[in-house]
Amino acid sequence: MDFERIDISSFPLRHEVFARKEELGEQLALRRAELREAEAAAARRFVKKFVVWSCTVAATAVVLAAVFMLQVTTVTTGASGQRVMLPCGSIVEVGAYSEISYQPRLWKWLGRTVDLDGTACFDVARGNEFTVKTDLGTVSVLGTEFKVSEQDTSMVVQCFEGSVGVKPADGEATDEVVLAAGEEVVVTAGKKVEVSLIGDDDASEKAAEKEEEEASGDEVVVYRNEPLANVVAEMERRFGINVVNEEKCEGIAYSGNFYAGDKDLTLEMVLMSCGLDYTVNGNDVVLKKIE
């Protein structure tokens, strides 16, 4: 029965039941109030459930986004080392039984830090800066080529080209020392040892590596804010490939190395550092955005 539509005052008072008009009116009014309260309570429950559901969805989205953005890339080597390309295009030769980790998705904004446990040589793409962190201290990248060897109680930093800043883990800002090319410093238990020249053995080893590189004919081209379309055109010319979806290069500039003797390394270094993924099908290289 629709109690809301009943108007008892319109009933003719010809039967004894209508002598209780006032009493029935109060009962109908009470029933109307109960129905309105029930409807209001149902509405409040719906709103509460909707708010809880919305908050849960929002919280889940935030957590998933945080997990995605905070993803850490870790490279651990065994008896042989491994070559790794950082998001900026710099190359890291990770030594045997060593480990590096970094956050690729936050590299451009917050995460320009490489955590190192062991030994690694860094060939830094020109114009890029980042920090190498160990338990014994940090190395600020100011130059282009250097080596960090970290053991349990000591860390040796050698600079081959450019310059690097080295600060002990427990030191003040004033304790930082800047190494020039051909210099090294040893940090022991949080304290630096005086800067010295790189030993003859290390210098000879580095010179041999340079000679081997020159003998192999692997030309290294360094780009600085070059339109990616130009770099892709050079890859097509050098490696005899056909790049598909070149329009995805529009508005993107590349800063880093181009290894003329290594197609696979150059493709990975250039395209991945510019936020592009790719697939190789014969001589075709198909570009796509990294999802």
VEXVEX-417578 format. One record per residue (C-alpha): residue number from 1; residue in three letters; x, y, z. Coordinates in steps of 0.05 Angstrom, whole numbers, plus 32768, in hexadecimal, padded with zeros to 4 digits. Each point is the difference from the previous one (the first is absolute). Example, Ala and Ser with C-alpha at 12.3 -4.5 7.8 and 13.67 -1.06 7.14 Angstrom:
# VEXVEX-417578
<atom n="1" res="ala" X="80F6" Y="7FA6" Z="809C"/>
<atom n="2" res="ser" X="801B" Y="8045" Z="7FF3"/>
# end
This chain:
# VEXVEX-417578
<atom n="1" res="met" X="8000" Y="8000" Z="8000"/>
<atom n="2" res="asp" X="8019" Y="8045" Z="7FEE"/>
<atom n="3" res="phe" X="7FFB" Y="8024" Z="8044"/>
<atom n="4" res="glu" X="8018" Y="8041" Z="7FE2"/>
<atom n="5" res="arg" X="7FC1" Y="8008" Z="7FD6"/>
<atom n="6" res="ile" X="7FCD" Y="7FF2" Z="8037"/>
<atom n="7" res="asp" X="7FDB" Y="803E" Z="8018"/>
<atom n="8" res="ile" X="7FD2" Y="7FE9" Z="8039"/>
<atom n="9" res="ser" X="7FDE" Y="8043" Z="8005"/>
<atom n="10" res="ser" X="7FDD" Y="7FF3" Z="7FBD"/>
<atom n="11" res="phe" X="7FDE" Y="7FC0" Z="8018"/>
<atom n="12" res="pro" X="7FB5" Y="8007" Z="8011"/>
<atom n="13" res="leu" X="7FF3" Y="7FF1" Z="8049"/>
<atom n="14" res="arg" X="7FC7" Y="7FCF" Z="7FF6"/>
<atom n="15" res="his" X="801F" Y="7FC3" Z="8021"/>
<atom n="16" res="glu" X="8017" Y="7FF5" Z="8047"/>
<atom n="17" res="val" X="8048" Y="7FF5" Z="7FEA"/>
<atom n="18" res="phe" X="8006" Y="8049" Z="7FEE"/>
<atom n="19" res="ala" X="7FF3" Y="8013" Z="8047"/>
<atom n="20" res="arg" X="8049" Y="7FEF" Z="800A"/>
<atom n="21" res="lys" X="8014" Y="8033" Z="7FCB"/>
<atom n="22" res="glu" X="8034" Y="8023" Z="802B"/>
<atom n="23" res="glu" X="801F" Y="7FBF" Z="8017"/>
<atom n="24" res="leu" X="8006" Y="7FE5" Z="7FB9"/>
<atom n="25" res="gly" X="801D" Y="8042" Z="7FE9"/>
<atom n="26" res="glu" X="8037" Y="7FFB" Z="8034"/>
<atom n="27" res="gln" X="800F" Y="7FB8" Z="7FEC"/>
<atom n="28" res="leu" X="8004" Y="8014" Z="7FB7"/>
<atom n="29" res="ala" X="802E" Y="803A" Z="8010"/>
<atom n="30" res="leu" X="802D" Y="7FD1" Z="8028"/>
<atom n="31" res="arg" X="8002" Y="7FCF" Z="7FC7"/>
<atom n="32" res="arg" X="8012" Y="8037" Z="7FCF"/>
<atom n="33" res="ala" X="8039" Y="8015" Z="802E"/>
<atom n="34" res="glu" X="801A" Y="7FB9" Z="8005"/>
<atom n="35" res="leu" X="7FFF" Y="7FF8" Z="7FB4"/>
<atom n="36" res="arg" X="8025" Y="8042" Z="7FF6"/>
<atom n="37" res="glu" X="8035" Y="7FEB" Z="8034"/>
<atom n="38" res="ala" X="8009" Y="7FBC" Z="7FDF"/>
<atom n="39" res="glu" X="800A" Y="8022" Z="7FBC"/>
<atom n="40" res="ala" X="8031" Y="8032" Z="801E"/>
<atom n="41" res="ala" X="8027" Y="7FC8" Z="8022"/>
<atom n="42" res="ala" X="8004" Y="7FD9" Z="7FBF"/>
<atom n="43" res="ala" X="8019" Y="803E" Z="7FDC"/>
<atom n="44" res="arg" X="8035" Y="800B" Z="8036"/>
<atom n="45" res="arg" X="8017" Y="7FB8" Z="7FFA"/>
<atom n="46" res="phe" X="8006" Y="8007" Z="7FB5"/>
<atom n="47" res="val" X="8028" Y="8040" Z="8005"/>
<atom n="48" res="lys" X="802D" Y="7FE1" Z="8035"/>
<atom n="49" res="lys" X="800D" Y="7FC2" Z="7FD5"/>
<atom n="50" res="phe" X="800D" Y="802C" Z="7FC3"/>
<atom n="51" res="val" X="8032" Y="802C" Z="8027"/>
<atom n="52" res="val" X="8024" Y="7FC2" Z="801B"/>
<atom n="53" res="trp" X="8003" Y="7FE2" Z="7FBA"/>
<atom n="54" res="ser" X="8019" Y="8041" Z="7FE2"/>
<atom n="55" res="cys" X="8036" Y="8007" Z="8035"/>
<atom n="56" res="thr" X="8015" Y="7FB8" Z="7FF6"/>
<atom n="57" res="val" X="8006" Y="8009" Z="7FB4"/>
<atom n="58" res="ala" X="8026" Y="8041" Z="8009"/>
<atom n="59" res="ala" X="802F" Y="7FE2" Z="8033"/>
<atom n="60" res="thr" X="800D" Y="7FC3" Z="7FD3"/>
<atom n="61" res="ala" X="800F" Y="802E" Z="7FC5"/>
<atom n="62" res="val" X="8031" Y="8029" Z="802A"/>
<atom n="63" res="val" X="8023" Y="7FC1" Z="8019"/>
<atom n="64" res="leu" X="8006" Y="7FE3" Z="7FBA"/>
<atom n="65" res="ala" X="801A" Y="8042" Z="7FE5"/>
<atom n="66" res="ala" X="8033" Y="8004" Z="8039"/>
<atom n="67" res="val" X="8017" Y="7FB8" Z="7FF3"/>
<atom n="68" res="phe" X="8006" Y="8010" Z="7FB6"/>
<atom n="69" res="met" X="8027" Y="8041" Z="800A"/>
<atom n="70" res="leu" X="802C" Y="7FE5" Z="8038"/>
<atom n="71" res="gln" X="8015" Y="7FC2" Z="7FDB"/>
<atom n="72" res="val" X="804A" Y="7FF0" Z="800B"/>
<atom n="73" res="thr" X="802C" Y="7FE0" Z="7FCB"/>
<atom n="74" res="thr" X="8036" Y="7FD4" Z="801E"/>
<atom n="75" res="val" X="8039" Y="7FDF" Z="7FDA"/>
<atom n="76" res="thr" X="8029" Y="7FCB" Z="8024"/>
<atom n="77" res="thr" X="803C" Y="7FDF" Z="7FDF"/>
<atom n="78" res="gly" X="8023" Y="7FBE" Z="800B"/>
<atom n="79" res="ala" X="8046" Y="7FEB" Z="7FEB"/>
<atom n="80" res="ser" X="7FFB" Y="802C" Z="7FC1"/>
<atom n="81" res="gly" X="7FEB" Y="8049" Z="7FFD"/>
<atom n="82" res="gln" X="7FC8" Y="8020" Z="7FDA"/>
<atom n="83" res="arg" X="7FF5" Y="803F" Z="7FD7"/>
<atom n="84" res="val" X="7FC4" Y="802A" Z="8016"/>
<atom n="85" res="met" X="7FE3" Y="803F" Z="7FE1"/>
<atom n="86" res="leu" X="7FE3" Y="8034" Z="8030"/>
<atom n="87" res="pro" X="7FC2" Y="8028" Z="7FED"/>
<atom n="88" res="cys" X="802C" Y="803C" Z="7FED"/>
<atom n="89" res="gly" X="8027" Y="7FD6" Z="7FCD"/>
<atom n="90" res="ser" X="803E" Y="7FF7" Z="802C"/>
<atom n="91" res="ile" X="8022" Y="7FBC" Z="7FFE"/>
<atom n="92" res="val" X="8012" Y="7FD9" Z="803F"/>
<atom n="93" res="glu" X="8030" Y="7FC5" Z="7FFD"/>
<atom n="94" res="val" X="7FEC" Y="7FDB" Z="803F"/>
<atom n="95" res="gly" X="803A" Y="7FD6" Z="801B"/>
<atom n="96" res="ala" X="7FFE" Y="7FB7" Z="8015"/>
<atom n="97" res="tyr" X="7FD7" Y="7FF0" Z="803F"/>
<atom n="98" res="ser" X="7FE5" Y="8047" Z="8003"/>
<atom n="99" res="glu" X="7FBC" Y="8020" Z="8001"/>
<atom n="100" res="ile" X="7FE1" Y="8042" Z="7FEB"/>
<atom n="101" res="ser" X="7FB9" Y="8019" Z="8009"/>
<atom n="102" res="tyr" X="7FDA" Y="803F" Z="7FEA"/>
<atom n="103" res="gln" X="7FBA" Y="801A" Z="7FF4"/>
<atom n="104" res="pro" X="7FF6" Y="8008" Z="7FB5"/>
<atom n="105" res="arg" X="7FBA" Y="8021" Z="8002"/>
<atom n="106" res="leu" X="8016" Y="8036" Z="8031"/>
<atom n="107" res="trp" X="8044" Y="800C" Z="7FE1"/>
<atom n="108" res="lys" X="7FEE" Y="8041" Z="7FDF"/>
<atom n="109" res="trp" X="7FDF" Y="801E" Z="803E"/>
<atom n="110" res="leu" X="8017" Y="7FE3" Z="8042"/>
<atom n="111" res="gly" X="8027" Y="7FC0" Z="7FF8"/>
<atom n="112" res="arg" X="8043" Y="8011" Z="7FE0"/>
<atom n="113" res="thr" X="8024" Y="7FD1" Z="802F"/>
<atom n="114" res="val" X="8024" Y="7FBF" Z="7FF3"/>
<atom n="115" res="asp" X="800B" Y="7FD3" Z="803C"/>
<atom n="116" res="leu" X="803F" Y="7FD7" Z="7FF9"/>
<atom n="117" res="asp" X="8019" Y="7FC3" Z="8025"/>
<atom n="118" res="gly" X="8042" Y="7FE9" Z="7FE1"/>
<atom n="119" res="thr" X="8024" Y="801C" Z="7FC3"/>
<atom n="120" res="ala" X="7FE8" Y="8026" Z="7FC3"/>
<atom n="121" res="cys" X="801D" Y="802C" Z="7FC9"/>
<atom n="122" res="phe" X="7FD5" Y="803A" Z="7FE8"/>
<atom n="123" res="asp" X="8001" Y="801F" Z="7FBB"/>
<atom n="124" res="val" X="7FD3" Y="803C" Z="8009"/>
<atom n="125" res="ala" X="7FD9" Y="801E" Z="7FC6"/>
<atom n="126" res="arg" X="8016" Y="8048" Z="7FF9"/>
<atom n="127" res="gly" X="7FD4" Y="8033" Z="8024"/>
<atom n="128" res="asn" X="7FE3" Y="7FCE" Z="8031"/>
<atom n="129" res="glu" X="8009" Y="8000" Z="804C"/>
<atom n="130" res="phe" X="7FEF" Y="7FCD" Z="8034"/>
<atom n="131" res="thr" X="801A" Y="7FE4" Z="8042"/>
<atom n="132" res="val" X="8020" Y="7FBC" Z="800F"/>
<atom n="133" res="lys" X="7FF2" Y="7FEB" Z="8047"/>
<atom n="134" res="thr" X="8025" Y="7FCC" Z="8029"/>
<atom n="135" res="asp" X="8001" Y="7FEF" Z="804A"/>
<atom n="136" res="leu" X="8042" Y="8026" Z="8008"/>
<atom n="137" res="gly" X="7FF0" Y="803F" Z="7FD9"/>
<atom n="138" res="thr" X="7FE2" Y="8021" Z="7FC3"/>
<atom n="139" res="val" X="801D" Y="8013" Z="7FBC"/>
<atom n="140" res="ser" X="7FE3" Y="803C" Z="7FDC"/>
<atom n="141" res="val" X="8006" Y="7FF9" Z="7FB5"/>
<atom n="142" res="leu" X="801F" Y="803F" Z="7FE4"/>
<atom n="143" res="gly" X="8027" Y="7FE1" Z="7FC7"/>
<atom n="144" res="thr" X="7FFD" Y="7FC9" Z="7FCD"/>
<atom n="145" res="glu" X="8027" Y="7FC2" Z="8015"/>
<atom n="146" res="phe" X="8012" Y="7FE3" Z="8044"/>
<atom n="147" res="lys" X="8003" Y="7FC0" Z="8028"/>
<atom n="148" res="val" X="7FE6" Y="7FF0" Z="8046"/>
<atom n="149" res="ser" X="8018" Y="7FC3" Z="8027"/>
<atom n="150" res="glu" X="7FDC" Y="7FF5" Z="8042"/>
<atom n="151" res="gln" X="8014" Y="7FCA" Z="8032"/>
<atom n="152" res="asp" X="7FEC" Y="7FF4" Z="8048"/>
<atom n="153" res="thr" X="802E" Y="8035" Z="801F"/>
<atom n="154" res="ser" X="8019" Y="802A" Z="7FC6"/>
<atom n="155" res="met" X="7FEB" Y="8022" Z="7FC0"/>
<atom n="156" res="val" X="802F" Y="8014" Z="7FC7"/>
<atom n="157" res="val" X="7FE9" Y="8034" Z="7FCE"/>
<atom n="158" res="gln" X="802A" Y="800A" Z="7FC1"/>
<atom n="159" res="cys" X="7FF2" Y="8037" Z="7FCD"/>
<atom n="160" res="phe" X="8016" Y="7FF4" Z="7FB8"/>
<atom n="161" res="glu" X="7FDE" Y="803A" Z="7FDC"/>
<atom n="162" res="gly" X="7FDE" Y="8040" Z="8018"/>
<atom n="163" res="ser" X="7FF7" Y="8005" Z="804B"/>
<atom n="164" res="val" X="7FD8" Y="7FE1" Z="803A"/>
<atom n="165" res="gly" X="7FF0" Y="8016" Z="8046"/>
<atom n="166" res="val" X="800B" Y="7FCF" Z="803A"/>
<atom n="167" res="lys" X="7FE3" Y="8008" Z="8046"/>
<atom n="168" res="pro" X="8008" Y="7FCE" Z="803A"/>
<atom n="169" res="ala" X="7FBF" Y="7FE5" Z="801C"/>
<atom n="170" res="asp" X="800C" Y="801F" Z="8045"/>
<atom n="171" res="gly" X="8021" Y="803F" Z="7FE5"/>
<atom n="172" res="glu" X="7FE8" Y="8048" Z="7FFC"/>
<atom n="173" res="ala" X="7FF5" Y="8025" Z="7FBF"/>
<atom n="174" res="thr" X="8045" Y="801F" Z="8008"/>
<atom n="175" res="asp" X="801F" Y="7FBB" Z="8000"/>
<atom n="176" res="glu" X="7FEE" Y="7FF5" Z="7FB7"/>
<atom n="177" res="val" X="803C" Y="7FFC" Z="7FD2"/>
<atom n="178" res="val" X="7FFE" Y="800A" Z="7FB4"/>
<atom n="179" res="leu" X="802B" Y="7FD1" Z="7FD7"/>
<atom n="180" res="ala" X="801C" Y="8015" Z="7FBE"/>
<atom n="181" res="ala" X="8012" Y="7FD1" Z="7FC7"/>
<atom n="182" res="gly" X="8038" Y="7FD1" Z="8015"/>
<atom n="183" res="glu" X="7FF3" Y="8005" Z="804B"/>
<atom n="184" res="glu" X="7FE4" Y="7FD0" Z="8034"/>
<atom n="185" res="val" X="7FEB" Y="8002" Z="8048"/>
<atom n="186" res="val" X="7FF5" Y="7FCA" Z="8034"/>
<atom n="187" res="val" X="7FC9" Y="8005" Z="8034"/>
<atom n="188" res="thr" X="8009" Y="7FD3" Z="803D"/>
<atom n="189" res="ala" X="7FCC" Y="7FF9" Z="8036"/>
<atom n="190" res="gly" X="7FE0" Y="8042" Z="7FEE"/>
<atom n="191" res="lys" X="8041" Y="8028" Z="7FFB"/>
<atom n="192" res="lys" X="8023" Y="8014" Z="7FC0"/>
<atom n="193" res="val" X="804A" Y="7FF5" Z="7FF2"/>
<atom n="194" res="glu" X="8027" Y="8035" Z="7FDC"/>
<atom n="195" res="val" X="7FF6" Y="8004" Z="7FB5"/>
<atom n="196" res="ser" X="8037" Y="7FDF" Z="7FD7"/>
<atom n="197" res="leu" X="800F" Y="7FF0" Z="7FB8"/>
<atom n="198" res="ile" X="7FE4" Y="7FC0" Z="7FE2"/>
<atom n="199" res="gly" X="8033" Y="7FC8" Z="8003"/>
<atom n="200" res="asp" X="8027" Y="7FEC" Z="7FC2"/>
<atom n="201" res="asp" X="7FDC" Y="7FBD" Z="7FFB"/>
<atom n="202" res="asp" X="7FBB" Y="8020" Z="7FFF"/>
<atom n="203" res="ala" X="8017" Y="8035" Z="7FCF"/>
<atom n="204" res="ser" X="801E" Y="7FCB" Z="7FD2"/>
<atom n="205" res="glu" X="7FC0" Y="7FD7" Z="8004"/>
<atom n="206" res="lys" X="7FD6" Y="803C" Z="7FED"/>
<atom n="207" res="ala" X="802E" Y="8012" Z="7FC7"/>
<atom n="208" res="ala" X="7FFC" Y="7FB8" Z="7FE5"/>
<atom n="209" res="glu" X="7FB4" Y="8005" Z="8001"/>
<atom n="210" res="lys" X="8003" Y="8040" Z="7FD8"/>
<atom n="211" res="glu" X="802F" Y="7FE1" Z="7FCD"/>
<atom n="212" res="glu" X="7FD3" Y="7FC4" Z="7FF9"/>
<atom n="213" res="glu" X="7FC4" Y="802C" Z="7FF5"/>
<atom n="214" res="glu" X="8024" Y="8029" Z="7FCB"/>
<atom n="215" res="ala" X="801A" Y="7FC1" Z="7FDE"/>
<atom n="216" res="ser" X="7FBA" Y="7FE4" Z="7FFB"/>
<atom n="217" res="gly" X="7FEA" Y="803E" Z="7FDA"/>
<atom n="218" res="asp" X="7FC4" Y="800A" Z="802D"/>
<atom n="219" res="glu" X="7FF3" Y="804A" Z="7FF7"/>
<atom n="220" res="val" X="7FDB" Y="8021" Z="803A"/>
<atom n="221" res="val" X="7FD6" Y="803D" Z="7FED"/>
<atom n="222" res="val" X="7FE8" Y="802D" Z="8038"/>
<atom n="223" res="tyr" X="7FBE" Y="8026" Z="7FF6"/>
<atom n="224" res="arg" X="7FE9" Y="803C" Z="8029"/>
<atom n="225" res="asn" X="7FB5" Y="8012" Z="7FFC"/>
<atom n="226" res="glu" X="7FFD" Y="7FE5" Z="7FB9"/>
<atom n="227" res="pro" X="7FBA" Y="7FF6" Z="7FE3"/>
<atom n="228" res="leu" X="7FF2" Y="7FB5" Z="8006"/>
<atom n="229" res="ala" X="7FE9" Y="7FFE" Z="7FB7"/>
<atom n="230" res="asn" X="8047" Y="8013" Z="7FEA"/>
<atom n="231" res="val" X="801F" Y="7FCA" Z="802C"/>
<atom n="232" res="val" X="7FCF" Y="7FCC" Z="7FE4"/>
<atom n="233" res="ala" X="8011" Y="8015" Z="7FB9"/>
<atom n="234" res="glu" X="804A" Y="7FF6" Z="8010"/>
<atom n="235" res="met" X="7FF0" Y="7FBA" Z="801D"/>
<atom n="236" res="glu" X="7FDD" Y="7FEF" Z="7FBF"/>
<atom n="237" res="arg" X="803C" Y="8017" Z="7FD7"/>
<atom n="238" res="arg" X="8034" Y="7FDE" Z="802C"/>
<atom n="239" res="phe" X="7FDF" Y="7FBE" Z="800D"/>
<atom n="240" res="gly" X="7FD6" Y="7FF7" Z="7FC1"/>
<atom n="241" res="ile" X="7FBE" Y="7FFB" Z="8026"/>
<atom n="242" res="asn" X="7FBB" Y="801C" Z="7FF3"/>
<atom n="243" res="val" X="7FDF" Y="8023" Z="803C"/>
<atom n="244" res="val" X="7FB4" Y="7FFC" Z="8000"/>
<atom n="245" res="asn" X="7FD3" Y="8032" Z="8024"/>
<atom n="246" res="glu" X="8034" Y="8038" Z="7FFD"/>
<atom n="247" res="glu" X="7FCA" Y="8032" Z="8012"/>
<atom n="248" res="lys" X="8007" Y="7FE9" Z="8048"/>
<atom n="249" res="cys" X="8044" Y="8024" Z="8001"/>
<atom n="250" res="glu" X="7FE0" Y="8045" Z="7FF8"/>
<atom n="251" res="gly" X="800E" Y="8030" Z="8038"/>
<atom n="252" res="ile" X="8035" Y="7FD3" Z="8020"/>
<atom n="253" res="ala" X="804A" Y="8013" Z="8007"/>
<atom n="254" res="tyr" X="8039" Y="7FCF" Z="800F"/>
<atom n="255" res="ser" X="803F" Y="800C" Z="8029"/>
<atom n="256" res="gly" X="8031" Y="7FC6" Z="8005"/>
<atom n="257" res="asn" X="802E" Y="7FD1" Z="7FDA"/>
<atom n="258" res="phe" X="7FF6" Y="7FDE" Z="7FBC"/>
<atom n="259" res="tyr" X="802B" Y="7FC2" Z="7FF6"/>
<atom n="260" res="ala" X="800A" Y="7FF9" Z="7FB5"/>
<atom n="261" res="gly" X="801B" Y="7FB9" Z="8007"/>
<atom n="262" res="asp" X="7FC8" Y="7FE4" Z="802C"/>
<atom n="263" res="lys" X="7FBA" Y="8004" Z="7FE3"/>
<atom n="264" res="asp" X="7FDD" Y="7FDC" Z="8039"/>
<atom n="265" res="leu" X="8020" Y="802B" Z="8036"/>
<atom n="266" res="thr" X="7FF2" Y="8040" Z="7FDB"/>
<atom n="267" res="leu" X="7FB7" Y="7FEE" Z="7FF4"/>
<atom n="268" res="glu" X="7FF6" Y="7FF0" Z="8049"/>
<atom n="269" res="met" X="8026" Y="803D" Z="8019"/>
<atom n="270" res="val" X="7FE0" Y="8034" Z="7FD3"/>
<atom n="271" res="leu" X="7FB8" Y="7FE7" Z="7FFD"/>
<atom n="272" res="met" X="7FF6" Y="7FE8" Z="8047"/>
<atom n="273" res="ser" X="801F" Y="803F" Z="801F"/>
<atom n="274" res="cys" X="7FCE" Y="8028" Z="7FD6"/>
<atom n="275" res="gly" X="7FC4" Y="7FDA" Z="801A"/>
<atom n="276" res="leu" X="7FF6" Y="7FD5" Z="7FC2"/>
<atom n="277" res="asp" X="7FFC" Y="7FB5" Z="7FFC"/>
<atom n="278" res="tyr" X="800C" Y="7FD9" Z="7FC0"/>
<atom n="279" res="thr" X="7FFE" Y="7FBD" Z="7FDE"/>
<atom n="280" res="val" X="8030" Y="7FE7" Z="7FCB"/>
<atom n="281" res="asn" X="7FE4" Y="7FD9" Z="7FC4"/>
<atom n="282" res="gly" X="8038" Y="7FF4" Z="7FCF"/>
<atom n="283" res="asn" X="8018" Y="8044" Z="7FE9"/>
<atom n="284" res="asp" X="7FC1" Y="8023" Z="801B"/>
<atom n="285" res="val" X="8002" Y="8021" Z="8044"/>
<atom n="286" res="val" X="7FB9" Y="8010" Z="8017"/>
<atom n="287" res="leu" X="7FFA" Y="8038" Z="8034"/>
<atom n="288" res="lys" X="7FCC" Y="8003" Z="8037"/>
<atom n="289" res="lys" X="7FF6" Y="8027" Z="8040"/>
<atom n="290" res="ile" X="8015" Y="7FDE" Z="8041"/>
<atom n="291" res="glu" X="7FC0" Y="7FEE" Z="8026"/>
# end
